[in-house]
Amino acid sequence: MENIKKNFGFGCMRLPMKENEVDYAEFSAMIDTFMENGFNYFDTAHGYIGGKSETALRDCLTKRYSREQYILTNKLSTHFFEKQEQIRPLFKSQLEACGVDYFDIYLMHAQSKDIFAKFKRCEAYETALELKEEGKIRHFGISFHDKASVLEEILTEYPQIEVVQIQFNYVDYEDPAVESRKCYDVCRKYGKPVIVMEPTRGGNLVNLPDDAKTILDSLHGGSTASYAIRFAAGFEGIMMVLSGMSNMEQMEDNISYMKGFHPLSETELKAVNKVCEVFKAQNLIPCTACRYCTDDCPKKIAIPDLFACLNAKKVFHNWNTDYYYHNVHTVQNGKASECIKCGKCEHVCPQHLRIRDLLVTVAEEFERR
């Protein structure tokens, strides 16, 4: 697509924060570094950081750079509309929040079988295509979290889709729950460029268990993040790989290997396959900490944080995770045992986790005393 300079994008779901607000000075400096190194793709959504992502982009990017210098992607998220008449006002509010007159790419967000049914009922695809005809959207696509068969159904029904954003990383590549490879293959079959989200699986492929980290460290070739992001970027048809960078150190690390990008070597591919085996042996909860599950939780349970505590305990086997569970993550929020099993979290989980059952496991581990 026009004006995209490189295949590495700034995902704006996890930004630098200071006292629960986006750190504008740090974010602006990161944007400047990103742009100075020849990158120009930014990805946001209306619900990211409680709406603060869009306004931070307005103040730190779109007010400071001319419109032709950057590519901005936004999304239509299911949480913010229940009928067709609400879509255009929502879209207008997104343009205003971002400080732009159009979006370069607009995605139907987090499509799954159930969410797609709602979007069809509300004629969301048709409305977005009308907005494209009006010049308020340059390119139309979807972000997707479901099985490959559902993706094929959507692409068959709406051939107007120009680009598909999928979860794609070396752990999920052959995972039967995510079907990264199969979804990628469907995109290739239908000739759709691919945008990659979660290349490091919410940081899980950065903060590796010691035995997995040792495998990659033995290569002496870069950070743990570098292998994950380069893995995703090395496939044909990958238009963009997004990284949710929350500080300048992460930005500079990502730029160091994506500015002069080269795919993983055979030796490196063998190493990441060994890392996959380590993860399978750990039996960790595959949560990416997107936090969609927390928005409507009636007990305000910090579900991703509690899952992270359980994963960390499996990996590190120390008292520290118990401290965080009882003294950090459940002080202002509900405990796992307080789940009322309403199922709202499971309905919006992109990973299709059995959250209610997993919270029982968390409670058994941390609330036995």
N, C-alpha and C positions, 0 to 999 in steps of 0.2 A: 504494500500500500504506500501511497505517495508520502514523501517527507520523513519516513521512518529511517533513521540513520544507521542504527545497529540493532542486533537481536537481543538486547538486554534492557529491561524496563524497571522502573521504580514503582514497586507496589506500595500503595499508601494506606495499608490497613494497620501497620505497626510503625508509627512515627516516633521521633524523639519526644519524650514527655518530661514535663517539669510541674510537679504538684497538680497532676490530673489535667493539665493543659498541654497542648502541643508547644514544644519549645521552638518558637518561631526563629530565633537566631540560629540555632543548630540546624533546623530544617532548611532555612535559606542558604546556609553555607553548604549543606549537602547537595541542594539543587544546583548551586553554582558549580560545585566540583563535578557533578554528574554532567551538566551541560558543557563545561569546559573540556571534558574528555570525549565529546562527540556523541553523547547519548541524549535522547530527547523524548522518551516515552514514559508517560505517567498514567497510573491506573488507580481509580478510586470507586467508591460506591456510597450511596446516600447514608447507609447505616454505619460506615466505618468510623470508629472512635466516637460513637454517639453523634454523628453528624459533623464532627470537628475536622475530619479529613478534607472534606470539600472546601470548607472556609479557610483552612490552612493553605490549601493549594491556591485559592484566590489571593491570599495576602502574601504568600511567599513565592509563587510562580507567576500566575496570570497577570498580576499587577506590575510585575517586574520584568517580564519578557514580552516581546511582541507575539501576536497570535500565531504567526507562521513558524516560530522557532520551536514549538513543542507539539507533541501529539498527546491529546487528553482523552482517556477512555472513562466512561461512567456506565452505570448499570441501572436497570429497572428491577428493584427488589420486591419480593412478594409481601414483605411485612408492611408496606406502605400504601397498599391499595386493595380494595375489595370489589371494585366495579370499574368499568371502562371510563366513566366520567371523571374518575379521580386521577387518571394517568397523566393527562396533559397538564393539569395544575402541578402535579408532582414534578414532572419533567421541567416545567418552567422554574420551579423553585430550585432544582438542581443547577440549571444554567446560572441562575442568580447567585446561588451559593458559591459556585466556582468562578463567577465573574467572567463568563464567556457567552458568546452568541450561538455557538454550536459545539457539539462534541464530535471529535474525529471518529470515534467508534462508540457505539452504544450497544450494550449487551443485555439480553434477557437473562437475568441473574439466577445462578444456582439451579438450573433446570434439572428436574427429576420427573419421574412419571406423574406424580401427584401435582407438583408445581406447574408442570406443563399443562395439565388439565385445567388448572385455574387460569393460566394465561390465555388458553384458548377460549374459555368461558367468558373472559373479560375482553376478548379481542385485542390483547396486548400486542401481539405480533403485528396485527394490521395497523394499530395505532402508531407503533414505532416506524413502520414502513411509510406511513403518511408523513411522519415527521422527517423522514429521509427525503421524501419528494419535495418537502418544503425547504430543504437545505439546512435543517437544524441538526441533522445527523449526517455525517459523511459516509459511514460504513455501519452495517447492521450485523449483529452476531449474537452468540449465546455463550454463557459460561455454564458448565455442565458438571453434575455430580450424580451419576447413576450408571447403570449397566450399559454396555455397548449397544444392546438391542434397542434400548430406549433412544439413544442418540441417533441410531439409524432411522428410527421412526420419525423423529423430529426433522432430520435433514431431508427425508423423503417428502414430508408434508410441507416443509418450507424451504424450497430450493433457493429462495432469496437470501438465505443466510450466507454471509461472506466469510466469516471467521468463527472459529470455535476455541473457547478457552477450557482446558481440561487440567485436572490434577495429574501430574506426571513427574515421577521421580524413581530412583532405582529400587527402592523398597516396594513401591506400589506397582511396579512395572508388570509383574506377574501375579499380583495379589488378586484372588478371586472376588474379594469384596469391592475392590476399586476398579479393576479391569483397565488399568492405564494403557497397557499395550493394545488391547482390543479396541478401546476408544480411539487411540491414535490411528489404528488401522482403518477404522470407519472414516475418520477425517481424511485420510489419504485416498480411500476409495471414492469419496465424493469430491475430492479436489479442494478441500477447505484448508487454508492456512491455520496453523495451530499456535495458540498462545498458551504458555505453560504457567500454571499457578502451583504453589506449594512444591517447588523443586527441592527444598530442604525439609519438607514435611513439618512446617511450623517450628523449625529449629531442631527437630529430633535428629536430623542428619548433620547437625553442627555440633551439638553436645552429645557426643557418642559415648556409649559404655567404654570402659578402658580397653577391653580386649578388641573392640572394633576400631577404636582410635589408633591402637598400636599397629593395626594392619595398614591404615592409610599413612601413618607417620613414617612407616618403613620405606615408603616410596620417595620421601624427601622432595615432594613436588608441589606443596602448597597447603592451604588450610583445608579442614574437613568440608567446609562449605564449597570450596572450589571444585571438588570432585562431584558433588551433587549437582551443582549448577551446570558444569561442563557436560555431565552425563545427559541432562535434559536438552541442552542446546546442540548436541551433536547429531541429532536425527534430522533427516531430510523433511522439509515441510514445516519445520519449527520457525515461525515468524518472530516470536518474542518469548523470552523467559523472564518472568517477573521475580523480583526479590524484595521482600519487605524489610527494608533496612531502617534500623532505629537509632543508629549513631554513625559518626563519621568513620570510625574504625571499620565497621562493616562495609560502608560505602567504598572506602579505599581498597579494602581487600577484594571486593567484587570487581571493581574496575581493573585491578592488577592482572586478572586473567581473562576478563571479557573484552578488554580493549583490543588485545591481539589474540582473539579467541582461536583455540584449536581443540578438536574433540579429544576424548580420552583415548589413550593408547590401549593396545591389547592387554598389557601388563596392568594398567590402571583399571580396566574393565574387570579383569579377574579379581582384583582387590575389592572392588565394590560388591562383587558377587559374594565374596567371603564375608563382607560386612552384613549383607542381607541374611546370611545364615546365622550370624550372631544375633540379629534382631529377632529372627524366628524362634531362636532358642530362649529368648528372654520372655516371650509371650506378653509383650507390652500392649497397653491400650493405644490403638492408633489414632489418637486425638491430635488435631492440628492447631488447637486453641484459636479457632476462628471466632468463638464466643457467640455464635448465633443462638446457641442453646440458653444463654443466660438472659436474653432480652425479655422474655415473657415468663421466666420461672417465678411462680407465685411465692416460693420460699426464699428467693434470691440466693440460691446455691451457686457458688462459683465453680461450676462443674469442671471446666478445663483445669483449673488449679488443683482441684482434688484428684483428678486423674493424673496430673503431673506428679503429685505427691506419691501416689501409689506406684507409678512407673519408677520414680527415683528410688523408692524403697527397694524395689525389685533389683535395681541396678547397683545401688550403693550400700544397702543393708545397714543403714545407721540411724541414730536417733534424730538426726536433723529434720527428717521429713515429718516425724511426729510433732516436733516443735512447730513447724510451719503450718501443719494441719490445724492444730489447736490454738495457736497464738497469732496466726496471721490470716489464713484463708477463711476461718469460720468465726472470727470475732464479730465482724459486721455482716456476715452472710450466713446462710443456713448450713447446717451440717448435713452430711450425706444421709443420715438416718431420718432427716426431716422431710425427705422427698415424699410427696403425696401421690406419686405415680400418675399424674395427669397426662403425661405423654407429650406435652407441648415441645419439649426439648428434642425428642426423637423425630418429630414431624419435620423439623428444620435442620437436623444434623446432616451435613454433606457427606459424612462418612458412614451414615446409616448404622450408627452404633446403638446397641441395646442399652441405652443410658440408664434406664431404671434398674436393670439388673446389675449393671456395673457399679451403681451407687450403693447397692446392697453389699457388694464386695468391698468397696471402699470403707463403708461403715464397719464391717466385720474386722477389717485390718486396723483401723484407727480408733474405734470407739468400744473396744472390748473391755476396757477397765471400768 
